[in-house]
Amino acid sequence: MTTTTYKYGKHTCKAYKKPAGKGWEVGFTFGGTQIFVGNFIHAKEANAWWTKMNTEVRKFSKRYALPKGASAAFFCKFLGNHIYKAYYGFLDREFTKYTRTYTQTCRQMERKFNSQKRRWPTHTERTTLRRAV
């Protein structure tokens, strides 16, 4: 388990990354309250998000300092929304990469199939995938 501790006035915050089942969990707590949790299948993605999340937390703390009389609940919610906004932006970029990769691979495989299909006998019976009864 990897952790980083932040201090906001009298509040202690903790960012963590730990194995969870066959994947990884990355989260953030503010004064003992869980404000963010994200799950990943691959360690590479979890590590990339871990770095990005800690950068976002540092940027947020520089831009929006917690005033003395401010409501901790409001600040907690504000920080949580900021982290989730960055998280979904991160996921959008990751999913775009996957979509591009799988689309390209599918096109390549389709071209290969069509080029090989020309060499096959034309009288073969066509089979399709069907649900088993």
C-alpha positions in Angstrom: 0.0 0.0 0.0 1.3 3.4 -1.0 0.1 6.5 1.0 0.7 10.2 0.9 -0.5 12.4 3.8 -1.6 16.1 3.4 -2.3 18.6 6.2 -5.0 21.2 5.8 -5.0 23.2 9.0 -6.2 20.8 11.7 -7.4 18.3 9.1 -5.3 15.4 7.9 -5.9 14.0 4.5 -4.6 10.8 3.1 -4.2 9.6 -0.5 -3.7 5.8 -0.9 -3.1 3.2 -3.6 -3.5 -0.5 -2.7 -4.2 -3.8 -4.3 -7.8 -4.8 -4.3 -8.7 -8.3 -5.5 -7.1 -8.7 -8.9 -6.9 -4.9 -9.5 -6.0 -1.7 -7.7 -7.8 0.9 -5.7 -6.8 4.5 -5.5 -8.6 6.7 -3.0 -8.5 9.9 -1.0 -9.8 10.6 2.6 -10.3 14.0 4.2 -10.2 13.9 8.0 -11.3 10.3 8.0 -14.1 10.8 5.4 -13.7 8.9 2.1 -14.2 11.5 -0.6 -12.8 9.6 -3.6 -12.2 6.0 -4.7 -11.3 4.7 -8.1 -10.7 1.1 -9.2 -8.4 -0.1 -11.9 -7.6 -3.4 -13.5 -4.0 -2.6 -14.6 -1.2 -1.4 -12.3 0.1 0.9 -15.1 -3.2 2.8 -15.2 -3.5 2.9 -11.4 0.0 4.4 -11.1 -0.7 7.0 -13.8 -3.9 8.0 -12.0 -2.1 8.0 -8.6 0.5 10.5 -10.0 -2.2 12.7 -11.6 -4.4 12.6 -8.5 -1.6 13.8 -6.3 -0.8 16.6 -8.7 -4.4 17.7 -8.8 -4.6 17.7 -5.0 -1.5 19.9 -4.8 -2.8 22.3 -7.5 -6.2 22.5 -5.7 -4.6 23.2 -2.3 -2.5 26.0 -3.8 -5.4 27.6 -5.6 -8.1 27.1 -2.9 -6.6 27.3 0.6 -8.9 26.3 3.4 -9.8 29.5 5.4 -10.0 29.3 9.2 -13.7 29.7 9.6 -14.7 27.7 6.5 -17.0 24.7 6.6 -14.9 21.5 6.4 -17.8 19.7 4.9 -18.1 22.2 2.0 -14.4 22.1 1.4 -14.4 18.3 1.4 -17.2 18.2 -1.1 -15.5 20.8 -3.3 -12.2 18.8 -3.3 -14.0 15.6 -4.0 -15.8 17.1 -7.0 -12.5 18.5 -8.3 -10.8 15.1 -8.0 -13.8 13.3 -9.7 -13.7 15.9 -12.6 -10.0 15.1 -13.1 -10.6 11.4 -12.8 -13.3 11.3 -15.5 -11.1 13.4 -17.8 -8.3 10.9 -17.2 -10.6 8.0 -18.0 -11.9 9.7 -21.2 -8.3 9.9 -22.4 -7.6 6.2 -21.5 -10.9 5.0 -23.2 -10.1 6.9 -26.3 -6.7 5.1 -26.5 -8.4 1.8 -26.1 -11.1 2.5 -28.7 -8.5 3.6 -31.2 -6.3 0.5 -30.5 -9.2 -2.0 -30.8 -10.6 -0.3 -33.9 -7.3 -0.4 -35.7 -6.7 -4.0 -34.7 -10.2 -5.0 -35.8 -9.6 -3.3 -39.2 -6.3 -5.1 -39.7 -7.9 -8.5 -38.8 -10.8 -7.8 -41.2 -8.4 -7.1 -44.0 -6.4 -10.2 -43.2 -9.6 -12.3 -43.1 -10.8 -10.9 -46.5 -7.4 -11.6 -48.1 -7.4 -15.1 -46.9 -11.0 -15.7 -47.8 -10.1 -15.4 -51.5 -8.0 -18.6 -51.2 -10.8 -20.7 -49.6 -13.1 -22.9 -51.6 -16.4 -21.2 -52.5 -18.6 -24.3 -51.8 -17.9 -24.3 -48.0 -20.9 -24.2 -45.7 -21.3 -20.9 -43.9 -21.3 -21.2 -40.1 -22.4 -18.6 -37.6 -22.3 -18.3 -33.9 -25.6 -19.1 -32.3 -26.8 -19.4 -28.8 -26.8 -23.0 -27.5 -30.2 -24.3 -26.5 
